[in-house]
């Protein structure tokens, strides 16, 4: 009973402590998740994320190369004052369902400071897996090698706020719909 109360206390502390550092270290020789997105049509899309507005806009690209907005989603974005976070154009490099999370050494130190010892790979469905039920890998990265994601979450209160270490956090249902709609190679432009 004591162990359950202690684990619950640590989980609650992790969920309410700002900000969560969710950037990932690219997995080394791991083939656990794979790209399983299968868009149903030949429609082309582009994603634009506004950090200041906490908004992800999905555009359909028409045959005349026009961008037509087809969906908007509230997202959690980089905490104000963060020195390193993704900006500018990039692409989707992978789409994963029920993903593992590979926390960076820095993320693991932050959690250790909160009394939580994260493994180097957090399995799908684990309460401390900050990817939620999907992750969309982006080509955006830091000089330290951390890579960024659009991903689900285990705390819906983070959506629509500036609370992350650079990743973009979505409502799980919205994010799953987005992940099933776009494909690897989709352009993602991130605005301040």
C-alpha positions as CSV (number, residue, x, y, z in Angstrom):
1,X,0.0,0.0,0.0
2,X,2.8,2.4,0.9
3,X,4.5,1.7,-2.4
4,X,1.3,2.5,-4.3
5,X,0.9,5.8,-2.4
6,X,4.5,6.7,-3.1
7,X,4.3,5.9,-6.8
8,X,1.0,7.9,-7.0
9,X,2.7,10.9,-5.3
10,X,5.7,10.8,-7.7
11,X,3.4,10.5,-10.7
12,X,1.3,13.5,-9.6
13,X,4.4,15.5,-8.9
14,X,5.7,14.7,-12.4
15,X,2.4,15.7,-14.0
16,X,2.1,19.1,-12.4
17,X,5.7,20.2,-12.4
18,X,6.5,22.7,-15.1
19,X,8.0,22.4,-17.7
20,X,8.3,18.9,-18.9
21,X,11.3,18.2,-21.1
22,X,10.1,15.8,-23.8
23,X,12.7,16.0,-26.5
24,X,14.1,12.7,-27.4
25,X,17.5,11.1,-28.0
26,X,17.3,9.1,-31.2
27,X,17.2,5.5,-30.3
28,X,20.3,3.5,-31.0
29,X,19.7,0.2,-32.9
30,X,16.1,0.0,-31.7
31,X,13.3,-1.1,-34.1
32,X,10.5,-1.1,-31.6
33,X,8.2,1.4,-33.3
34,X,7.7,1.8,-37.0
35,X,5.9,4.1,-39.4
36,X,2.4,2.8,-39.4
37,X,0.6,5.8,-40.9
38,X,-1.4,4.9,-44.0
39,X,-3.2,8.0,-45.3
40,X,-6.4,7.0,-47.1
41,X,-6.1,9.4,-50.1
42,X,-3.5,11.0,-52.2
43,X,-4.2,14.4,-50.6
44,X,-1.2,16.5,-49.7
45,X,-1.0,18.4,-46.5
46,X,1.2,21.0,-44.8
47,X,1.4,21.7,-41.0
48,X,2.0,25.1,-39.5
49,X,2.5,25.5,-35.7
50,X,2.4,28.9,-34.0
51,X,4.2,28.7,-30.7
52,X,2.8,32.1,-29.5
53,X,-0.7,31.1,-30.3
54,X,-0.5,27.5,-29.2
55,X,-2.1,26.5,-32.4
56,X,-1.4,23.8,-35.1
57,X,-3.1,24.4,-38.4
58,X,-3.4,21.7,-41.0
59,X,-3.5,22.9,-44.6
60,X,-4.5,20.8,-47.6
61,X,-2.4,21.6,-50.7
62,X,-4.6,21.9,-53.8
63,X,-3.7,20.9,-57.3
64,X,-3.0,24.6,-57.9
65,X,-0.5,24.5,-55.0
66,X,-2.7,26.7,-52.8
67,X,-2.9,26.1,-49.0
68,X,-6.4,25.7,-47.7
69,X,-6.8,25.4,-43.9
70,X,-8.8,22.2,-43.1
71,X,-8.3,21.9,-39.3
72,X,-6.9,23.7,-36.3
73,X,-5.8,22.1,-33.1
74,X,-4.8,23.6,-29.7
75,X,-1.3,22.5,-28.8
76,X,1.0,22.8,-25.8
77,X,4.2,24.5,-26.9
78,X,7.7,25.6,-25.6
79,X,7.6,27.3,-22.3
80,X,8.2,31.1,-22.5
81,X,11.8,32.0,-22.1
82,X,13.2,28.7,-23.3
83,X,16.4,29.3,-25.2
84,X,16.4,26.3,-27.5
85,X,13.3,25.1,-29.3
86,X,12.4,24.3,-32.9
87,X,11.6,27.0,-35.4
88,X,11.3,27.3,-39.2
89,X,10.6,24.7,-41.9
90,X,11.2,21.0,-41.5
91,X,9.5,17.7,-42.3
92,X,7.7,14.8,-40.7
93,X,10.3,12.0,-40.5
94,X,8.2,9.3,-38.8
95,X,4.7,8.6,-37.5
96,X,4.4,6.1,-34.6
97,X,1.5,4.7,-32.7
98,X,1.8,3.4,-29.1
99,X,5.4,4.7,-29.1
100,X,8.3,4.3,-26.8
101,X,9.8,7.4,-25.3
102,X,13.6,7.8,-25.3
103,X,14.3,10.6,-22.8
104,X,17.4,12.7,-23.3
105,X,20.1,12.6,-20.6
106,X,19.0,16.1,-19.6
107,X,15.3,15.0,-19.3
108,X,16.4,12.1,-17.1
109,X,18.4,14.5,-14.9
110,X,15.3,16.8,-14.6
111,X,13.1,13.9,-13.5
112,X,15.9,12.6,-11.2
113,X,15.8,16.0,-9.5
114,X,12.1,15.4,-8.9
115,X,12.8,12.0,-7.3
116,X,11.9,10.0,-10.4
117,X,14.4,7.7,-12.0
118,X,13.4,7.4,-15.7
119,X,14.7,4.5,-17.7
120,X,16.5,5.2,-21.0
121,X,13.5,3.8,-22.8
122,X,9.9,4.3,-21.4
123,X,7.5,1.7,-22.8
124,X,4.1,2.4,-24.4
125,X,1.3,2.9,-21.9
126,X,3.6,3.6,-19.0
127,X,2.3,6.5,-16.8
128,X,5.6,8.4,-17.4
129,X,5.6,8.0,-21.1
130,X,5.1,11.6,-22.2
131,X,4.5,10.6,-25.9
132,X,1.0,9.3,-25.2
133,X,-0.6,7.1,-27.8
134,X,1.2,8.6,-30.8
135,X,4.3,10.6,-31.9
136,X,5.0,12.4,-35.1
137,X,8.8,12.8,-35.4
138,X,10.1,16.0,-36.9
139,X,13.4,16.8,-38.7
140,X,13.8,19.8,-36.3
141,X,16.6,19.2,-33.8
142,X,19.0,21.0,-31.4
143,X,22.7,21.3,-31.6
144,X,22.9,18.7,-28.8
145,X,21.2,16.1,-31.0
146,X,17.8,16.1,-29.3
147,X,14.9,15.7,-31.7
148,X,11.4,17.1,-31.5
149,X,8.0,15.6,-31.8
150,X,4.3,16.4,-32.1
151,X,2.9,13.9,-29.6
152,X,0.1,12.9,-27.3
153,X,0.2,13.4,-23.6
154,X,-0.7,11.9,-20.2
155,X,-2.0,15.3,-18.8
156,X,-4.7,17.0,-20.9
157,X,-4.2,20.3,-18.9
158,X,-0.9,20.8,-20.8
159,X,-2.7,21.3,-24.2
160,X,-3.1,24.9,-25.2
161,X,-0.4,26.2,-22.8
162,X,3.3,27.0,-23.0
163,X,4.6,24.1,-20.9
164,X,7.0,22.0,-22.9
165,X,10.7,21.7,-23.4
166,X,10.2,22.3,-27.2
167,X,7.8,19.5,-28.3
168,X,4.2,20.1,-29.3
169,X,1.6,18.4,-27.1
170,X,-1.8,17.6,-28.5
171,X,-5.1,16.1,-27.2
172,X,-4.7,12.4,-27.8
173,X,-7.9,12.1,-29.9
174,X,-7.0,15.1,-32.1
175,X,-3.4,13.9,-32.5
176,X,-4.3,10.4,-33.5
177,X,-6.6,11.8,-36.2
178,X,-3.7,14.1,-37.4
179,X,-1.2,11.2,-37.3
180,X,-3.5,9.1,-39.5
181,X,-4.2,11.9,-42.0
182,X,-0.6,13.1,-42.8
183,X,2.3,11.1,-44.0
184,X,6.1,11.0,-43.7
185,X,7.6,13.9,-45.6
186,X,4.8,16.4,-44.8
187,X,6.2,19.9,-44.5
188,X,6.0,21.3,-40.9
189,X,6.7,25.0,-40.5
190,X,7.1,26.3,-36.9
191,X,6.5,30.0,-36.2
192,X,7.5,31.9,-33.1
